[in-house]
Amino acid sequence: MKVYGVIGLLLGAMSLFVGCSSDDDGGAGGNTGEGGSGGEGGGTVECSPDPDTSVTDVSGTWALLQVGSMQVQAQGFAEPFTNRIVDLLLVVQTQSGDKVTMNAQYCDHFTEDPDSVVKATIPEAYRNSLMPVVRVGTFVDGRFEMPELVEVVGAGLSSSSEALPTTPDDPRVLDQDADQKPGVTILLSGFVDGEVHVVERKKTTLAGVALAADQIEGTTAFSSEQSVVDAIPQSLMAQVSSSEQSSDPEVCNSYFKMVRVEASTDCATLRAQRDTLFD
């Protein structure tokens, strides 16, 4: 299913602009989440090995790395490029029978766009404005499943499924990151410098397996829909429509990893250890 993501669209538009130049030269409130309880689960675990069925309890404190991969198709380019949305969360889980309740706090949220000439940076104020989420899923015979969670950032919607705002004067738009600008702010640098103010709806579903008592891995069914409500400079607004973004067809490119950590672990520790913690 096609989704439209502001970061991907902007980066695609900028790549198109650079390519042409080269040729010439040569229900919910802000960040509220709605997660199911049990249900169908979601996604597949083809990317994971067989579960360790000796693991029966996944309660405790965990670090969660979640990667959502998107394909951006810029107009005028034959091949799409990849944009990844990366989340780092500190999780406390409780388990009762097969039911698992996850209480998660965002510690980091950033983009990886190695193919792009424009770097999208998510400021600390944006990251700090992300609200904790609660998810309820299952752990059965070594298989860990969390049904779809819908998170809305930068807007207060009467339903998490209603259309996103498209203008800054829409009364549903919130200044979630408290920077006196609508929605949340994403900074752009490189070939183009500026900022965009967006609202976002993100959907994630986790399906994985316990590899050991202290390790869970699997796939993330991921989509991100964003709307630019304002931009500096204003010319960035027109460039959003020049590309399309869709979920990466390679299922294994969107994934999550969880490792147990000490109960005393905080976000600063997770950010400092992120590059080695999930190896």
N, C-alpha and C positions, 0 to 999 in steps of 0.2 A: 504494500500500500504506500502510495506517495505521501510524504509529509513535507512540510515546508519549514526549514530552520533558518533563522536569521543569520546566525554565524556562518553556516554553510553557504547560504545564498550570497551573502556579502563577499565571502572569500572567492566564491565562484565568479561573481561579477568582477572583482578586482583582477582575477586571473585572466578573464576575458579581455579586460582593458589592457593589461600588460602584454598579452599575446598580440593584440592588434598593434600596439606601439612597436613591438619587436619586428613585426612584419614590415611596418613602414620604414623602420630603420634598417631593416634587413629582416461543586458545592463547597463552594469552598473558598477560603480566603487566600491571601498570599502565602505560597508554599505550603498550603494545606494538602495532606495526602489522604486519599481514599483507597484503602486496601481491603481485599476480600479475606474471608476466613475459610480456609480449606478450599472448596470449589474444585475446579478442574486443574488447578495449578497452572502451568503454562510452559511453553518452550519445550526443548528437548535436551537430552544429555549425551548426544552422540559424541561430543568433544571430551567427555570425561571417561575415565576408566571405570571398571566395575566398583561398586561401593564396598567399603569395609563394613560388613554387616555386624561386626562385633561392637561397633560404636552404637550406643543406644541413647546417649544423653548429649545434647548440644547446648545445654544451658551454660551460662557464664558470660565472660567479657571477651569480645572478639574485635578484630580489625577487619573491615570490609573494604575491598577495592572493587569498584564497579566501572566497567568500560563499555560505553555505547558507541558503536562504529556506524558512521553514515557515509554514503556515497554522494558526492556532489557532482552534478553534470552541468558544466558551464556551457552556455550557448557558444557554438563555434569550435568546440573541442570534441574530439572523437572519444577520448577516454576520460572517465570520471576520476576525481581525486578523493582522498579519504580525509574525513574529519572525525576526530574521536573526542567524546565528552567523558571526562574521568572524574569520578567521585571517590572520596576517601571518607569513610564513616567509622565512628566508634560505636559499637553495638553491645548492648546488654540483652541477653536472651534468657527467657524462662521457658520451661517445658513441663507440660502436664499430659502424660500419656503420649499420644502422637501429635498433640497440638503444641506449636512453638510460637511464642510471642516475641517479636523483635522490637526493641526500643533503640532507635538509631539517631545519632547526632552527627551532623555534617562537620568534618574537620577540614576538608579541602574540596574544591570544585574548579576544574580548569579544562582547557581545550588543548588538544594536540593536533596540529595541522601541518605535518612535515612537507606537504607538497605545495603549500601556498606561499605567495610572496607578501601576504598581509597577515600579521600576527594578531589574533584576538586574545585579549587579556581580560580575565574576570577579576575585578578588583577585590581587595579584602573586604570592603564594605558589603559587596554582593554576597560573598561567601558567608560572612558573619550574619547576614540577614536570613539565611536559610533555616527554616524551622525544623525541629526534630520530627521524626516520623515514627509511626507505630505500624507494624505489619504483623499479620497473623497467618501462619501457614502450617505445614506438617513436616514431620520427620519420621519416615517409615522405612524399615529395612535398609537403612543407610542412605535413603534418598531424601533430599532436602528441597522443599518446594515452597515458594512464596508467590501467591497469586498477584495479579496485576495491581500495581499501586499507581494512582494518578496524583501528580503534584502540580499545583498551579502557583507560579511565581509572578509577582508584580501586579496582581489583579485580585479583586474579591468578586468571585462569581457566585450566582445563586445555585448553579449546578456545575460540577467539574466538566461537564460535556458541552456547555453552551459555547457559542462562538467567542473567540478572544477579542478584546477591544482592539481597535485600529487607529484611534486618535487619542492624543494626550488629555483631551477634555472629557473623555468618557468617564462618568462617575465611578465606574468599576476599577479604574486604574489606581494603583497604590504607589506611593513612594516607599517601596519596601526597604531599600538600602539607605534611606534617610539622607540622600545627597541633594535634596531640593529639586529633583528631576523625576519625571514620571517613570513608573515601572522600576526596572533595575538597569544599571549602566554597564555596558561592555565597551572596553577601550580597543581601538584599532591602531596599529602602528606598522611601519614598513613602507611599502609603496604608497599607502594612503594613511594619513593620521586623522583620527577623529574619534567619535564615540556614538554609539547607538543606545537608545533607551527602549527596552523591550518588555513584553510579557511573554510567559512561556507556559506550556503544558507539556509535562514529561510523563511518559508511561514506562514502567519497568516491571518485568516478571522474571523471577529467579527460579531456575531448575538445575539442581546439581546433586553431588554425592559427597558423602564423607569419605575422604581418603585415609584419614586417621582421626584419632580422638581430638586432635588440635588443628585439623585442616579440612576445609570444605571448598570444592571448586565446581563450577558449572557455567551454563550459558545464561545470558541476559537477553530476553526479548525486549527491545528498546525502540522507542520512537520519541521524537521531540518536535513539537509544533511551537513556533515563535512568531510574534508579531511586533514589528518595529512601530512604535507610536510616536517617536521623535528621533532626531539625529543632529549631530554637529560634525561637519556642515550639513545643511539640509539636502544637498545633492546626493547624499548617501541613500536617502529614502527611495529615489527613483531607481537605484541600482539593485535593490532587493529582488525585483521581479525578473532579473535576467538569467537566473539559474534555478534548477530544481534539485532538491535533496531527497533521498530515499534511504530506507534502512539497508544496511550492507547485506547483500545476498549471501555472503559467507557467514553462516550462523555462528561459527566459532570465533569470529572477530569481535563479537560482543559477548563479554564474559564477566564473571565475578570470581574473586578469591577471598576466602575468609581464613584467618589464623587466630588461634587463641592468644590472648595477651593477659598480662597481670591486671587484676581488678583496679589497681591504682593508676593505670595508664591514662594519660590525657591526650587531647588533640595535638598539643605541641610535640609530644613524643612521637605520635603517629606520623606527623609531617616530617619530622627529622629522620625517621627510620623507613619512610615509604619505599625508597629505592632498593632496600635490602630485605624488608620484612616479608615480602611475598615471594621471594626466590625459592 
